[in-house]
Amino acid sequence: MEASTYHDLFVNLASNSPFLGWMIYSYITTSKDLKETREQSRAEMRELRAEAREEEVRIRERFEGVIRDLNQDRTALVEGFSGRIDSLERGQRKIFAILEPLKEQIQEIKIKDQLKKELSSSKS
């Protein structure tokens, strides 16, 4: 190679080397910053997921508590209605037990009335 070629190459390298150095430095720092940003994003995502899970657990516990309370209320209502129905059935049996002798007495009275009518019609 000729001396002028070496001279041109040296001049070009000397004038462009600060820019090349800045580009290399910029690439390295940008890569480092991107890596840190990715790690921070991952950490934030983990935190957000943990918070979401905690919130889900709290909501689930509240929901299960409401369901548990509703089931207890339903059970109490069913037991209350069952008790009332049993009480009504016992009362109904008592009424029928009281009415059975009255029914027999009513039938006896009807028979007596019929006999009186027949006796009075036969006498006439």
DSSP file (Angstrom, degrees, kcal/mol; ACC not computed):
  #  RESIDUE AA STRUCTURE BP1 BP2  ACC     N-H-->O    O-->H-N    N-H-->O    O-->H-N    TCO  KAPPA ALPHA  PHI   PSI    X-CA   Y-CA   Z-CA
    1    1 A M              0   0    0      0, 0.0     2,-0.1     0, 0.0     0, 0.0   0.000 360.0 360.0 360.0 153.4    0.0    0.0    0.0
    2    2 A E     >  -     0   0    0      1,-0.1     4,-1.8     4,-0.0     5,-0.2  -0.404 360.0-115.7 -83.1 162.1    1.0    3.5   -0.6
    3    3 A A  H  > S+     0   0    0      1,-0.2     4,-2.5     2,-0.2     5,-0.1   0.852 114.9  56.7 -66.5 -36.1    1.8    6.0    2.1
    4    4 A S  H  > S+     0   0    0      2,-0.2     4,-2.9     1,-0.2    -1,-0.2   0.863 104.7  52.9 -66.5 -33.7   -1.1    8.2    1.2
    5    5 A T  H  > S+     0   0    0      2,-0.2     4,-2.8     1,-0.2    -1,-0.2   0.926 110.7  46.7 -65.8 -43.9   -3.5    5.2    1.6
    6    6 A Y  H  X S+     0   0    0     -4,-1.8     4,-2.6     1,-0.2    -2,-0.2   0.904 112.8  50.3 -62.1 -39.9   -2.1    4.7    5.1
    7    7 A H  H  X S+     0   0    0     -4,-2.5     4,-2.5     2,-0.2    -2,-0.2   0.933 111.8  46.4 -64.1 -46.4   -2.3    8.3    5.8
    8    8 A D  H  X S+     0   0    0     -4,-2.9     4,-2.7     2,-0.2     5,-0.2   0.906 113.6  49.5 -62.6 -42.6   -6.0    8.4    4.6
    9    9 A L  H  X S+     0   0    0     -4,-2.8     4,-2.5     1,-0.2     5,-0.2   0.922 112.7  46.9 -63.2 -44.4   -6.8    5.4    6.6
   10   10 A F  H  X S+     0   0    0     -4,-2.6     4,-2.5     2,-0.2    -2,-0.2   0.895 113.4  48.5 -65.1 -40.9   -5.2    6.8    9.8
   11   11 A V  H  X S+     0   0    0     -4,-2.5     4,-2.4     2,-0.2     5,-0.2   0.918 113.0  47.7 -66.4 -43.5   -6.9   10.2    9.3
   12   12 A N  H  X S+     0   0    0     -4,-2.7     4,-2.1     2,-0.2    -2,-0.2   0.918 114.4  46.1 -65.0 -43.2  -10.3    8.5    8.8
   13   13 A L  H  X S+     0   0    0     -4,-2.5     4,-1.8    -5,-0.2    -2,-0.2   0.904 113.1  50.2 -65.4 -40.7   -9.8    6.3   11.8
   14   14 A A  H  < S+     0   0    0     -4,-2.5    -2,-0.2    -5,-0.2    -1,-0.2   0.884 115.2  42.0 -66.6 -38.4   -8.6    9.2   14.0
   15   15 A S  H  < S+     0   0    0     -4,-2.4     4,-0.3     1,-0.2    -1,-0.2   0.817 122.4  38.8 -79.7 -28.8  -11.6   11.4   13.0
   16   16 A N  H  X S+     0   0    0     -4,-2.1     4,-2.4    -5,-0.2     5,-0.2   0.592  93.8  84.1 -96.3 -12.2  -14.2    8.6   13.3
   17   17 A S  H  X S+     0   0    0     -4,-1.8     4,-3.0     1,-0.2     5,-0.2   0.874  87.1  53.5 -65.0 -37.4  -12.9    6.8   16.3
   18   18 A P  H  > S+     0   0    0      0, 0.0     4,-2.6     0, 0.0    -1,-0.2   0.926 112.3  46.0 -61.9 -39.8  -14.6    9.1   18.9
   19   19 A F  H  > S+     0   0    0     -4,-0.3     4,-2.4     2,-0.2    -2,-0.2   0.922 113.6  48.5 -65.3 -42.6  -17.9    8.5   17.2
   20   20 A L  H  X S+     0   0    0     -4,-2.4     4,-2.4     2,-0.2    -1,-0.2   0.904 111.7  50.2 -63.3 -41.6  -17.2    4.8   17.0
   21   21 A G  H  X S+     0   0    0     -4,-3.0     4,-2.7     1,-0.2    -2,-0.2   0.919 110.2  49.7 -61.9 -43.4  -16.3    4.8   20.7
   22   22 A W  H  X S+     0   0    0     -4,-2.6     4,-3.0     1,-0.2    -2,-0.2   0.900 110.1  51.1 -62.8 -40.1  -19.5    6.7   21.6
   23   23 A M  H  X S+     0   0    0     -4,-2.4     4,-2.5     2,-0.2    -2,-0.2   0.915 111.6  46.7 -63.6 -43.2  -21.5    4.2   19.6
   24   24 A I  H  X S+     0   0    0     -4,-2.4     4,-2.4     2,-0.2    -2,-0.2   0.933 114.7  47.1 -64.4 -44.9  -19.9    1.2   21.4
   25   25 A Y  H  X S+     0   0    0     -4,-2.7     4,-2.7     1,-0.2     5,-0.2   0.918 112.7  49.8 -60.8 -44.5  -20.4    2.9   24.8
   26   26 A S  H  X S+     0   0    0     -4,-3.0     4,-2.4     1,-0.2     5,-0.2   0.896 110.6  50.0 -62.3 -41.7  -24.0    3.7   23.9
   27   27 A Y  H  X S+     0   0    0     -4,-2.5     4,-2.4     2,-0.2    -1,-0.2   0.931 112.5  46.8 -62.5 -45.9  -24.7    0.1   22.9
   28   28 A I  H  X S+     0   0    0     -4,-2.4     4,-2.3     2,-0.2    -2,-0.2   0.938 115.4  44.3 -64.6 -47.5  -23.2   -1.3   26.1
   29   29 A T  H  X S+     0   0    0     -4,-2.7     4,-2.7     1,-0.2    -1,-0.2   0.888 113.5  51.0 -66.9 -37.8  -25.1    1.2   28.4
   30   30 A T  H  X S+     0   0    0     -4,-2.4     4,-2.7    -5,-0.2    -1,-0.2   0.916 110.6  49.1 -64.4 -42.9  -28.3    0.7   26.5
   31   31 A S  H  X S+     0   0    0     -4,-2.4     4,-2.3    -5,-0.2    -2,-0.2   0.921 112.9  47.7 -61.6 -43.6  -28.0   -3.1   26.7
   32   32 A K  H  X S+     0   0    0     -4,-2.3     4,-2.3     2,-0.2    -2,-0.2   0.921 112.6  48.4 -63.8 -44.1  -27.3   -2.8   30.4
   33   33 A D  H  X S+     0   0    0     -4,-2.7     4,-2.6     1,-0.2    -2,-0.2   0.900 111.0  50.9 -63.2 -41.0  -30.3   -0.4   30.9
   34   34 A L  H  X S+     0   0    0     -4,-2.7     4,-2.5     2,-0.2    -1,-0.2   0.900 109.1  51.2 -63.7 -40.2  -32.6   -2.8   29.0
   35   35 A K  H  X S+     0   0    0     -4,-2.3     4,-2.2     2,-0.2    -2,-0.2   0.924 112.0  46.5 -63.0 -44.2  -31.5   -5.7   31.1
   36   36 A E  H  X S+     0   0    0     -4,-2.3     4,-2.5     1,-0.2    -2,-0.2   0.902 111.7  51.5 -63.7 -40.8  -32.2   -3.8   34.3
   37   37 A T  H  X S+     0   0    0     -4,-2.6     4,-2.5     2,-0.2    -2,-0.2   0.905 109.5  49.8 -63.6 -41.7  -35.6   -2.6   32.9
   38   38 A R  H  X S+     0   0    0     -4,-2.5     4,-2.5     2,-0.2    -1,-0.2   0.917 111.4  48.8 -62.3 -43.2  -36.5   -6.2   32.1
   39   39 A E  H  X S+     0   0    0     -4,-2.2     4,-2.4     2,-0.2    -2,-0.2   0.902 112.1  48.6 -64.9 -40.6  -35.6   -7.4   35.5
   40   40 A Q  H  X S+     0   0    0     -4,-2.5     4,-2.7     2,-0.2    -1,-0.2   0.904 110.7  51.2 -64.5 -40.6  -37.6   -4.6   37.1
   41   41 A S  H  X S+     0   0    0     -4,-2.5     4,-2.5     2,-0.2    -2,-0.2   0.911 110.2  49.1 -63.2 -41.9  -40.6   -5.4   34.9
   42   42 A R  H  X S+     0   0    0     -4,-2.5     4,-2.4     2,-0.2    -1,-0.2   0.919 111.5  49.3 -63.2 -42.9  -40.4   -9.1   35.9
   43   43 A A  H  X S+     0   0    0     -4,-2.4     4,-2.3     1,-0.2    -2,-0.2   0.916 111.8  48.7 -62.6 -43.1  -40.2   -8.1   39.6
   44   44 A E  H  X S+     0   0    0     -4,-2.7     4,-2.8     2,-0.2    -2,-0.2   0.898 110.3  51.5 -63.3 -40.3  -43.2   -5.8   39.2
   45   45 A M  H  X S+     0   0    0     -4,-2.5     4,-2.7     2,-0.2    -2,-0.2   0.913 109.2  50.3 -63.0 -42.2  -45.1   -8.5   37.4
   46   46 A R  H  X S+     0   0    0     -4,-2.4     4,-2.4     2,-0.2    -2,-0.2   0.922 112.0  47.9 -61.2 -43.0  -44.4  -10.9   40.3
   47   47 A E  H  X S+     0   0    0     -4,-2.3     4,-2.7     2,-0.2    -2,-0.2   0.922 112.0  49.1 -63.0 -44.4  -45.6   -8.3   42.8
   48   48 A L  H  X S+     0   0    0     -4,-2.8     4,-2.5     1,-0.2    -2,-0.2   0.907 111.7  48.8 -63.1 -41.3  -48.7   -7.7   40.8
   49   49 A R  H  X S+     0   0    0     -4,-2.7     4,-2.5     2,-0.2    -1,-0.2   0.909 111.2  50.2 -64.5 -41.1  -49.5  -11.4   40.5
   50   50 A A  H  X S+     0   0    0     -4,-2.4     4,-2.5     2,-0.2    -2,-0.2   0.923 112.0  47.6 -63.0 -43.4  -48.9  -11.8   44.2
   51   51 A E  H  X S+     0   0    0     -4,-2.7     4,-2.6     1,-0.2    -2,-0.2   0.904 111.1  51.3 -63.2 -40.8  -51.3   -8.9   45.0
   52   52 A A  H  X S+     0   0    0     -4,-2.5     4,-2.5     2,-0.2    -2,-0.2   0.908 110.4  48.9 -63.8 -41.3  -53.9  -10.3   42.6
   53   53 A R  H  X S+     0   0    0     -4,-2.5     4,-2.6     2,-0.2    -2,-0.2   0.922 111.4  49.5 -63.8 -43.3  -53.7  -13.7   44.3
   54   54 A E  H  X S+     0   0    0     -4,-2.5     4,-2.5     1,-0.2    -2,-0.2   0.919 112.1  47.9 -61.7 -43.2  -54.0  -12.1   47.7
   55   55 A E  H  X S+     0   0    0     -4,-2.6     4,-2.6     2,-0.2    -1,-0.2   0.901 111.0  51.4 -63.8 -40.7  -57.0  -10.2   46.6
   56   56 A E  H  X S+     0   0    0     -4,-2.5     4,-2.8     2,-0.2    -2,-0.2   0.909 109.8  49.7 -62.6 -41.9  -58.6  -13.3   45.0
   57   57 A V  H  X S+     0   0    0     -4,-2.6     4,-2.6     2,-0.2    -2,-0.2   0.922 111.4  48.9 -63.3 -43.8  -58.1  -15.1   48.3
   58   58 A R  H  X S+     0   0    0     -4,-2.5     4,-2.3     2,-0.2    -2,-0.2   0.922 113.6  46.1 -61.9 -44.1  -59.7  -12.3   50.3
   59   59 A I  H  X S+     0   0    0     -4,-2.6     4,-2.8     2,-0.2    -2,-0.2   0.914 112.4  50.8 -64.8 -42.4  -62.7  -12.2   47.9
   60   60 A R  H  X S+     0   0    0     -4,-2.8     4,-2.9     2,-0.2     5,-0.2   0.913 110.1  49.5 -61.9 -43.0  -63.0  -16.0   47.9
   61   61 A E  H  X S+     0   0    0     -4,-2.6     4,-2.3     2,-0.2    -1,-0.2   0.915 112.6  47.3 -63.4 -42.3  -63.0  -16.0   51.8
   62   62 A R  H  X S+     0   0    0     -4,-2.3     4,-2.4     2,-0.2    -2,-0.2   0.930 113.3  48.6 -62.7 -44.5  -65.7  -13.3   51.8
   63   63 A F  H  X S+     0   0    0     -4,-2.8     4,-2.5     1,-0.2    -2,-0.2   0.921 112.0  48.1 -61.7 -45.6  -67.8  -15.2   49.2
   64   64 A E  H  X S+     0   0    0     -4,-2.9     4,-2.6     1,-0.2    -1,-0.2   0.869 110.2  53.3 -65.0 -35.5  -67.5  -18.4   51.1
   65   65 A G  H  X S+     0   0    0     -4,-2.3     4,-2.5    -5,-0.2    -2,-0.2   0.919 109.5  47.9 -63.7 -42.8  -68.4  -16.6   54.4
   66   66 A V  H  X S+     0   0    0     -4,-2.4     4,-2.6     2,-0.2    -2,-0.2   0.924 113.1  47.9 -63.2 -44.3  -71.6  -15.2   52.7
   67   67 A I  H  X S+     0   0    0     -4,-2.5     4,-2.6     2,-0.2    -2,-0.2   0.917 111.1  51.1 -62.8 -42.5  -72.5  -18.6   51.3
   68   68 A R  H  X S+     0   0    0     -4,-2.6     4,-2.2     2,-0.2    -2,-0.2   0.922 111.6  47.6 -60.7 -44.6  -71.9  -20.2   54.8
   69   69 A D  H  X S+     0   0    0     -4,-2.5     4,-2.6     1,-0.2    -2,-0.2   0.910 111.8  50.0 -63.5 -42.4  -74.1  -17.6   56.4
   70   70 A L  H  X S+     0   0    0     -4,-2.6     4,-2.7     1,-0.2    -2,-0.2   0.901 109.8  50.9 -63.6 -40.1  -76.8  -18.1   53.8
   71   71 A N  H  X S+     0   0    0     -4,-2.6     4,-2.6     2,-0.2    -1,-0.2   0.897 110.5  49.3 -64.3 -38.9  -76.7  -21.9   54.3
   72   72 A Q  H  X S+     0   0    0     -4,-2.2     4,-2.6     2,-0.2    -2,-0.2   0.920 111.9  48.5 -65.1 -42.4  -77.1  -21.4   58.0
   73   73 A D  H  X S+     0   0    0     -4,-2.6     4,-2.6     2,-0.2    -2,-0.2   0.919 112.3  48.6 -62.3 -42.9  -80.0  -19.1   57.5
   74   74 A R  H  X S+     0   0    0     -4,-2.7     4,-2.8     2,-0.2     5,-0.2   0.918 111.3  49.8 -63.1 -43.2  -81.6  -21.6   55.1
   75   75 A T  H  X S+     0   0    0     -4,-2.6     4,-2.7     1,-0.2    -1,-0.2   0.917 110.9  49.7 -61.9 -43.2  -81.1  -24.4   57.6
   76   76 A A  H  X S+     0   0    0     -4,-2.6     4,-2.6     2,-0.2    -2,-0.2   0.915 112.2  48.3 -62.3 -42.6  -82.6  -22.4   60.4
   77   77 A L  H  X S+     0   0    0     -4,-2.6     4,-3.1     2,-0.2     5,-0.2   0.928 112.1  48.2 -62.9 -45.2  -85.6  -21.5   58.2
   78   78 A V  H  X S+     0   0    0     -4,-2.8     4,-2.6     1,-0.2    -2,-0.2   0.923 113.6  47.1 -62.7 -43.5  -86.1  -25.2   57.1
   79   79 A E  H  X S+     0   0    0     -4,-2.7     4,-2.5    -5,-0.2    -1,-0.2   0.906 112.8  50.0 -64.8 -40.2  -85.9  -26.3   60.8
   80   80 A G  H  X S+     0   0    0     -4,-2.6     4,-2.3    -5,-0.2    -2,-0.2   0.931 113.2  45.2 -63.1 -45.7  -88.3  -23.6   61.8
   81   81 A F  H  X S+     0   0    0     -4,-3.1     4,-2.8     2,-0.2    -2,-0.2   0.895 111.9  52.6 -64.9 -39.0  -90.8  -24.5   59.1
   82   82 A S  H  X S+     0   0    0     -4,-2.6     4,-2.6    -5,-0.2    -2,-0.2   0.920 110.1  48.5 -62.6 -42.7  -90.4  -28.2   60.0
   83   83 A G  H  X S+     0   0    0     -4,-2.5     4,-2.4     2,-0.2    -2,-0.2   0.911 112.7  47.7 -63.1 -41.9  -91.1  -27.5   63.6
   84   84 A R  H  X S+     0   0    0     -4,-2.3     4,-2.7     2,-0.2    -2,-0.2   0.904 111.6  49.9 -66.6 -40.4  -94.2  -25.5   62.7
   85   85 A I  H  X S+     0   0    0     -4,-2.8     4,-2.5     2,-0.2    -2,-0.2   0.920 111.1  49.3 -64.0 -43.0  -95.4  -28.1   60.4
   86   86 A D  H  X S+     0   0    0     -4,-2.6     4,-2.4     2,-0.2    -2,-0.2   0.914 111.3  50.2 -61.3 -41.9  -95.0  -30.8   63.0
   87   87 A S  H  X S+     0   0    0     -4,-2.4     4,-2.5     1,-0.2    -2,-0.2   0.917 110.8  48.8 -62.7 -43.4  -96.8  -28.6   65.5
   88   88 A L  H  X S+     0   0    0     -4,-2.7     4,-2.6     1,-0.2    -2,-0.2   0.898 110.7  51.0 -62.7 -40.4  -99.7  -28.1   63.1
   89   89 A E  H  X S+     0   0    0     -4,-2.5     4,-2.4     2,-0.2    -2,-0.2   0.907 110.3  48.9 -65.0 -40.5  -99.9  -31.8   62.4
   90   90 A R  H  X S+     0   0    0     -4,-2.4     4,-2.2     2,-0.2    -2,-0.2   0.922 112.4  48.9 -63.3 -42.8 -100.0  -32.5   66.2
   91   91 A G  H  X S+     0   0    0     -4,-2.5     4,-2.5     1,-0.2    -2,-0.2   0.893 110.2  51.3 -62.4 -39.7 -102.7  -29.9   66.6
   92   92 A Q  H  X S+     0   0    0     -4,-2.6     4,-2.5     1,-0.2    -1,-0.2   0.911 109.3  50.0 -64.4 -42.0 -104.6  -31.5   63.7
   93   93 A R  H  X S+     0   0    0     -4,-2.4     4,-2.4     2,-0.2    -2,-0.2   0.896 110.5  50.5 -63.0 -39.2 -104.4  -34.9   65.3
   94   94 A K  H  X S+     0   0    0     -4,-2.2     4,-2.2     2,-0.2    -2,-0.2   0.920 110.0  50.2 -64.1 -42.9 -105.7  -33.5   68.6
   95   95 A I  H  X S+     0   0    0     -4,-2.5     4,-2.6     1,-0.2    -2,-0.2   0.927 112.4  46.6 -62.0 -44.0 -108.6  -31.8   66.8
   96   96 A F  H  X S+     0   0    0     -4,-2.5     4,-1.9     1,-0.2    -1,-0.2   0.874 110.3  53.5 -65.5 -35.8 -109.5  -35.1   65.0
   97   97 A A  H  < S+     0   0    0     -4,-2.4    -1,-0.2    -5,-0.2    -2,-0.2   0.882 113.0  43.8 -65.6 -36.1 -109.2  -37.0   68.3
   98   98 A I  H  X S+     0   0    0     -4,-2.2     4,-1.0     1,-0.2    -2,-0.2   0.881 114.6  49.6 -73.6 -38.2 -111.6  -34.5   69.9
   99   99 A L  H  X S+     0   0    0     -4,-2.6     4,-2.7     1,-0.2    -2,-0.2   0.759  95.5  72.1 -74.5 -25.0 -114.0  -34.6   66.9
  100  100 A E  H  X S+     0   0    0     -4,-1.9     4,-2.0     1,-0.2    -1,-0.2   0.939 101.0  42.7 -60.1 -49.1 -114.2  -38.4   66.6
  101  101 A P  H  > S+     0   0    0      0, 0.0     4,-2.4     0, 0.0    -1,-0.2   0.897 113.9  53.1 -63.9 -35.5 -116.3  -38.8   69.8
  102  102 A L  H  X S+     0   0    0     -4,-1.0     4,-2.8     2,-0.2    -2,-0.2   0.880 106.1  53.9 -63.9 -36.4 -118.4  -35.8   68.7
  103  103 A K  H  X S+     0   0    0     -4,-2.7     4,-2.4     2,-0.2    -1,-0.2   0.919 109.3  47.4 -62.5 -43.5 -119.0  -37.5   65.3
  104  104 A E  H  X S+     0   0    0     -4,-2.0     4,-2.3     2,-0.2    -2,-0.2   0.910 112.3  49.8 -65.0 -40.3 -120.2  -40.6   67.1
  105  105 A Q  H  X S+     0   0    0     -4,-2.4     4,-2.6     2,-0.2    -2,-0.2   0.905 110.0  50.9 -64.5 -40.3 -122.5  -38.5   69.3
  106  106 A I  H  X S+     0   0    0     -4,-2.8     4,-2.5     1,-0.2    -1,-0.2   0.908 110.0  49.6 -62.8 -41.8 -123.8  -36.7   66.2
  107  107 A Q  H  X S+     0   0    0     -4,-2.4     4,-2.4     2,-0.2    -1,-0.2   0.899 110.9  49.9 -65.0 -39.1 -124.6  -40.0   64.5
  108  108 A E  H  X S+     0   0    0     -4,-2.3     4,-2.6     2,-0.2    -2,-0.2   0.915 110.7  49.8 -63.6 -41.4 -126.3  -41.3   67.7
  109  109 A I  H  X S+     0   0    0     -4,-2.6     4,-2.7     2,-0.2    -2,-0.2   0.909 110.6  50.0 -64.2 -40.9 -128.4  -38.1   67.8
  110  110 A K  H  X S+     0   0    0     -4,-2.5     4,-2.6     2,-0.2    -1,-0.2   0.912 110.8  49.3 -62.8 -41.8 -129.3  -38.5   64.1
  111  111 A I  H  X S+     0   0    0     -4,-2.4     4,-2.6     2,-0.2    -2,-0.2   0.924 111.3  49.2 -64.3 -42.3 -130.4  -42.1   64.8
  112  112 A K  H  X S+     0   0    0     -4,-2.6     4,-2.7     2,-0.2    -2,-0.2   0.913 110.9  50.3 -62.2 -42.5 -132.5  -41.0   67.8
  113  113 A D  H  X S+     0   0    0     -4,-2.7     4,-2.7     2,-0.2    -1,-0.2   0.912 111.0  49.0 -62.0 -41.9 -134.1  -38.3   65.6
  114  114 A Q  H  X S+     0   0    0     -4,-2.6     4,-2.8     1,-0.2    -2,-0.2   0.920 111.5  49.2 -64.1 -42.0 -134.9  -40.8   62.9
  115  115 A L  H  X S+     0   0    0     -4,-2.6     4,-3.0     2,-0.2     5,-0.2   0.916 110.7  50.1 -63.7 -41.0 -136.3  -43.2   65.5
  116  116 A K  H  X S+     0   0    0     -4,-2.7     4,-3.0     2,-0.2     5,-0.2   0.928 112.0  48.1 -62.3 -43.5 -138.5  -40.4   66.9
  117  117 A K  H  X S+     0   0    0     -4,-2.7     4,-2.4     1,-0.2    -2,-0.2   0.920 113.9  46.6 -62.2 -43.1 -139.7  -39.5   63.4
  118  118 A E  H  X S+     0   0    0     -4,-2.8     4,-2.2     2,-0.2    -2,-0.2   0.907 114.4  47.3 -67.2 -40.3 -140.5  -43.1   62.6
  119  119 A L  H  X S+     0   0    0     -4,-3.0     4,-1.7     2,-0.2    -2,-0.2   0.912 113.8  47.3 -67.3 -41.5 -142.2  -43.7   66.0
  120  120 A S  H  X S+     0   0    0     -4,-3.0     4,-1.0    -5,-0.2    -2,-0.2   0.872 114.2  47.1 -69.6 -34.1 -144.2  -40.5   65.6
  121  121 A S  H  < S+     0   0    0     -4,-2.4    -2,-0.2    -5,-0.2    -1,-0.2   0.830 111.6  51.0 -74.5 -31.3 -145.2  -41.4   62.0
  122  122 A S  H  < S+     0   0    0     -4,-2.2    -2,-0.2     1,-0.2    -1,-0.2   0.810 108.1  53.1 -75.6 -27.6 -146.1  -44.9   63.0
  123  123 A K  H  <        0   0    0     -4,-1.7    -1,-0.2     1,-0.2    -2,-0.2   0.771 360.0 360.0 -74.7 -27.4 -148.3  -43.6   65.8
  124  124 A S     <        0   0    0     -4,-1.0    -1,-0.2    -5,-0.2    -2,-0.2   0.515 360.0 360.0 -83.6 360.0 -150.2  -41.4   63.5
